[in-house]
Amino acid sequence: MQKVINVLAIASGVVSAAVVASGVFVYVNRDSIVDSIKSQAIEAVTGSLGGGLGGDLPIGTPDLAPAAPADAANIPSGGLGVPTF
C-alpha cells in the first residue's frame, strides 16, 4: 500500500512541476504570444476583405445605373411641398 501512495505522490509532484513550468513558459514568452495572436487576428480580418479595398469595383459601376429614367408620375408626393429635382 505504501508503494501505491508513493507513486501517487510522485505523480502529483510531476504534474505540479509541469503546471509551474507551463506558467513560467507563458510568462516569459507572453510578448511573443500576444504579437502572434495579434498578427493572426489582423490577417484573418484583412483576408476576409477579399484582396483589399481598391480595384475590386469597375470605374463608374455601370451595373448600378438605372435601366430607364424614373417617371415623375410614379414618385409619390411627400405632402410637404418639398421640390424634387
N, C-alpha and C positions, 0 to 999 in steps of 0.2 A: 504494500500500500504506500509505503514511503517513497518508493521509486516513481509511482504514478504522480504523486504530489510534486516531486522534484521536477519531473518532466513538464508538468503544467506550469510550475514556477519559471522554468527556463523559457518555455514558450511565451509566457506572459512578458518576461523581460525582453525577449526578442521583438515582440510586437510593439512594446513601449518604445524600444530603441528605434524601430522603423518609423513610428509616428513622429518622434522627436527629430530624426534625420530628415524626414519629409518636410517638416515645418521649417527647419533651418535652411533646406534647399530652396524652398519657396521664398523665404525671407531674403536670402542672399540674391536670388535671381528675379526679384519682383519687378524691377525696372524693365528688364528684357521681356518678361512675360507680359507686362502691360503694353509695351510697344508692339509686341507681336499681335496681341488681341486687337489693338487699335488699327494696325495696318490691315488685318484680315477684315475688320468691320468696314473700313473705308473701301477696300477692294470689293467687298460684297455689294456695297451701296452703289459705287460707280459702275460696277459690272452690270447691275440691273438697269442702268440707264440706256443700255443698248449702243455702246460705242461712242458716247459723247453727245453733246448738245448741238454742235454745229454740223451742217452738211447733211442732215437727215431729211429736211423738207426741201422741196424744189422752190426756187425763187418764184414768187407770185402765187403759188399754190392754186393752180387752175382747177383742181378738184374741189375746192371750196367755193368757187364762184357760183352764183345762182344761175340756173338754166335759162330763165327768162326774167325780164324785169317784172316786178310786182305791180299789180294794178292798184291805183289809189282807191278804187271802189271796194276792193277786198279787205282793206285795212279798216277796222272799226274805229269809230271816233272815240276819243278819250273822254269827251264830255266837258273838258276844262278849257277848251279853246286854245290848246297848245298847237302852234303851227307845225306841220311836218314838212320836211324838205325833201 
